[in-house]
Amino acid sequence: MLKNIYHKFNSFFSGRKKFWGAAFLILFLLLPLEFFIFSAKVSEEDDLYWKSFLSNNKIYNVMIPKDLQFANEKVPVYDFTVIESMERELIVNTYFHSQTILMHKRANRWLPFISGILKKNGIPDDFKYIPLIESNLANSISPKGATGFWQFVDGAAKQYGLEVNDEVDERYNVEKSTEAACKYFKDAYSTFGNWTLAAASYNVGIDGLKKQIDKQKASSYYDLSLNEETARYIFRILAVKEVISNPKKYGYQLRNKDLYPAIPTQKIKIDSAITDMAALAQTYNLSYKILKYFNPWLKKSYLTNKDKKTYFLDIPLPGYNEAYIARLSSSDSLGMRLSSSPTETLPLTPSDSLNKQ
């Protein structure tokens, strides 16, 4: 049979065709071998790649701390719904690297300042983590119009003493908006007699949470069936608290100089109109951009101030930028440090500002 096949090929590829026919036959016979060699090579490369991937990408599940507390109120970690809810938020904050790194950086600048205001007003220190989950310590605006670090909506802002109009929006003033938040928390605590419920009500409102408590005949946040956002709220606070307080435990190797320092400022008293913000900035050797950066609550490039109200503008102290740059070039070790007094990085904090009359 093979002899017959050979004769057929030989008769078909006569003359010049004979050479090309032989070449075609050899190629045809070698194709399976080439395919086998190629497959073996790819398989070997894939195997090496996979081994490298497995050795260099180790992703672990998080562990729930056994003694979880919010504002010295215990979290029932023996409840499986609590365990799974807490686990979800810890996983999100552990592995959402870009967002969590920024959170660490901004927390170093702002949390000691916010903590000081909370302490002055008798609010537990754990409430300082609320603006982290509300805005990641950025002057953002939600789709519903909630604004600033504390995400006040217009009505609630005015209710708690913040000025909001065409020229001034004190929701962008961290000091004043934190004071307003403290007033809210006091009202909420007087209603619920419980700090966890007071914090949860910041998401759904005092009346909204009270309605659910009455309807469900429950007295604990952890026993309530709530809308998803409010059901996650306390666990988000707890997760942020845990990751911020223990960065190395969750894989964040940050040097102190990687964190944003508090920038020292002085306060400038204003009790009349400002016709030109840019000109005012120049009198303090600042750009208009820097003036607006430290006073984002001023919405316009002027302030009419018809009622002759007293305002205080924050102005950075001379040498602030040089101190910032010098800090970046300094030798530093790994580790997160949220000091109660950030004077370890720069001379003054926003809460230690000078008053210049």
Residue pairs with C-beta under 8 A, 6 or more apart in sequence:
9 21
9 25
10 18
12 21
13 19
13 20
13 21
13 22
59 95
61 87
61 91
62 87
62 90
62 91
62 94
62 250
64 77
64 83
64 86
64 87
64 90
65 77
65 242
66 77
68 74
68 75
68 77
68 86
68 238
69 75
70 126
70 195
70 196
70 199
70 234
70 237
70 238
70 241
71 124
71 125
71 126
71 127
71 195
71 196
71 199
72 124
72 195
73 194
73 195
73 196
75 82
75 86
75 222
75 238
76 82
76 220
76 222
77 83
77 86
79 222
81 222
82 222
85 231
85 232
85 235
86 235
86 238
86 239
88 232
88 235
89 232
89 235
89 236
89 238
89 239
90 239
90 242
90 243
92 239
93 99
93 100
93 103
93 236
93 239
93 240
93 243
93 250
94 100
94 243
94 250
94 251
99 136
100 243
100 252
101 252
101 254
102 136
103 132
103 136
103 137
103 240
103 243
103 244
104 244
104 247
104 252
104 254
104 259
104 336
105 254
105 258
105 259
105 260
106 136
106 137
106 138
106 260
107 132
107 137
107 244
107 259
107 338
108 259
108 260
108 261
108 336
108 337
108 338
108 342
108 345
109 137
109 259
109 260
109 261
109 262
109 263
109 342
110 131
110 137
110 149
110 174
110 262
111 128
111 129
111 244
111 338
112 262
112 338
112 339
112 340
112 341
112 342
112 349
112 351
113 174
113 175
113 262
113 349
113 350
113 351
114 128
114 131
114 174
114 178
115 125
115 128
115 340
116 351
117 175
117 178
117 179
117 182
117 351
118 124
118 125
118 127
118 128
118 178
118 182
119 125
121 179
121 182
121 183
121 186
122 186
123 182
123 185
123 186
124 195
126 195
126 199
126 237
126 241
127 181
127 185
127 195
127 199
129 237
129 240
129 241
129 244
130 150
130 181
130 199
130 202
130 237
131 137
131 149
131 150
131 151
131 178
132 240
132 244
133 233
133 236
133 237
133 240
134 146
134 149
134 150
134 151
135 148
135 149
135 150
135 151
137 149
138 149
139 147
139 148
139 149
139 172
139 296
140 147
140 148
140 151
141 147
142 151
144 153
145 153
145 154
146 152
146 153
147 153
147 157
147 169
147 171
147 172
148 169
148 171
148 172
148 173
148 174
148 177
149 174
149 177
149 178
150 171
150 177
150 178
150 180
150 181
152 160
152 162
152 171
152 177
152 180
152 181
154 164
156 184
157 164
157 170
157 171
157 177
157 180
158 164
160 180
160 181
160 183
160 184
161 176
161 179
161 180
161 183
162 170
162 171
162 173
162 176
162 177
162 180
163 169
163 170
164 170
164 171
166 299
166 300
167 298
167 299
167 300
167 302
167 303
167 304
168 297
168 298
168 299
168 303
168 311
169 297
169 299
170 176
170 177
170 180
170 297
171 177
171 297
172 296
172 297
173 296
173 297
174 350
175 350
175 351
176 297
181 202
184 202
185 198
185 199
185 202
187 206
188 197
188 198
188 199
188 201
188 202
188 206
189 195
189 198
191 198
191 201
191 206
191 210
192 198
192 201
192 209
192 210
192 213
194 219
194 221
196 220
196 221
196 234
197 209
197 213
197 221
199 233
199 234
199 237
200 209
200 221
200 226
200 230
200 233
200 234
201 208
201 209
201 210
202 233
203 229
203 230
203 233
204 212
204 226
204 227
204 229
204 230
209 230
212 224
212 225
212 226
213 219
213 224
216 223
216 224
216 225
218 224
221 234
224 231
225 231
242 250
243 250
243 252
244 336
244 338
245 338
247 253
247 254
247 335
247 336
248 334
248 335
248 336
252 336
253 334
254 334
254 335
254 336
255 332
255 333
255 334
255 335
256 332
256 333
256 335
256 336
256 337
256 344
256 345
257 327
257 328
257 330
257 332
258 332
259 336
259 337
259 345
261 324
261 327
261 342
261 345
261 346
262 342
262 345
262 346
262 348
262 349
262 350
263 316
263 320
263 324
263 346
263 350
264 316
264 317
264 320
264 346
264 347
264 348
264 349
264 352
264 353
265 294
265 314
265 315
265 316
265 317
265 348
265 350
265 353
266 314
266 315
266 317
266 353
266 354
266 355
266 356
267 312
267 313
267 314
267 315
267 353
267 354
267 355
267 356
268 284
268 312
268 313
268 314
268 315
268 356
269 310
269 311
269 312
269 355
269 356
269 357
270 303
270 305
270 310
270 311
270 312
270 313
271 305
271 308
271 309
271 310
271 311
272 305
272 308
273 302
273 303
273 304
273 305
273 306
274 280
274 302
274 303
274 305
275 302
276 301
276 302
277 288
277 291
277 292
277 298
277 300
277 301
277 302
277 303
278 288
278 291
278 301
280 291
281 287
281 288
281 290
281 291
284 291
284 315
285 318
286 315
286 316
288 301
290 316
291 313
291 315
292 298
294 313
294 314
294 315
294 316
295 313
295 314
298 313
303 311
305 311
312 355
314 350
314 353
315 356
317 347
317 348
320 346
323 346
323 347
324 346
327 345
327 346
337 344
341 349
342 349
343 349
343 352
348 354
